[in-house]
């Protein structure tokens, strides 16, 4: 099983690991700082290097329960010690984007009580779908002002772990319309934007809302009778 270093340290840019398996277009490592994907956040990219040779990591693929770091061309040898380096500019922008979406979700939940029905992101842009029957252009302007007000509150953001029993006593941890946590997961990782939003989440985030920057609502559309989409982008 690969140790997920990003679960405890989102700002880790480099790491050392051992190749434990080779195949399926890449290598499995005993530990990794590459985000492995999920929750709408794409996998990281970057490099692995060993013995003076550098390998481009194009993403992570799950194969038979293993996390395969995808590499084009030749592969490092099984048992090799490698140095991993994250494409940090891309990762940090994804961290800012993911936190921006949590701020959006937190404001919508707090002020309007709407559940999330879907979401996705790429560096600097994202979208969330909410269970709204109606909203107007004026509402969207109000929402943009509210989320940016939360950014300027300089709210710290922390990562914690709860037992399944503790999490089950906190229904607000799951903001999606359907609880997507498999019943066999007994430890729940949470992201807490202090004073605004506490959610179950496995992704990477910045340490304070001020790092997000200005959030712009760049689009909104109806995806059904009670399903409305809000698109955001980060300035700068």
HELIX and SHEET records of a PDB file:
HELIX    1   1 UNK A    5  UNK A    7  5                                   3    
HELIX    2   2 UNK A   88  UNK A  112  1                                  25    
HELIX    3   3 UNK A  137  UNK A  151  1                                  15    
HELIX    4   4 UNK A  164  UNK A  168  1                                   5    
HELIX    5   5 UNK A  171  UNK A  173  5                                   3    
HELIX    6   6 UNK A  209  UNK A  211  5                                   3    
SHEET    1   A 2 UNK A   3  UNK A   4  0                                        
SHEET    2   A 2 UNK A  31  UNK A  32  1                                        
SHEET    1   B 7 UNK A  14  UNK A  23  0                                        
SHEET    2   B 7 UNK A  26  UNK A  29 -1                                        
SHEET    3   B 7 UNK A  66  UNK A  71 -1                                        
SHEET    4   B 7 UNK A  53  UNK A  63 -1                                        
SHEET    5   B 7 UNK A  46  UNK A  50 -1                                        
SHEET    6   B 7 UNK A  81  UNK A  86 -1                                        
SHEET    7   B 7 UNK A  14  UNK A  23 -1                                        
SHEET    1   C 4 UNK A 116  UNK A 122  0                                        
SHEET    2   C 4 UNK A 125  UNK A 130 -1                                        
SHEET    3   C 4 UNK A 228  UNK A 234 -1                                        
SHEET    4   C 4 UNK A 215  UNK A 222 -1                                        
SHEET    1   D 3 UNK A 157  UNK A 163  0                                        
SHEET    2   D 3 UNK A 187  UNK A 193 -1                                        
SHEET    3   D 3 UNK A 197  UNK A 200 -1                                        
END                                                                             
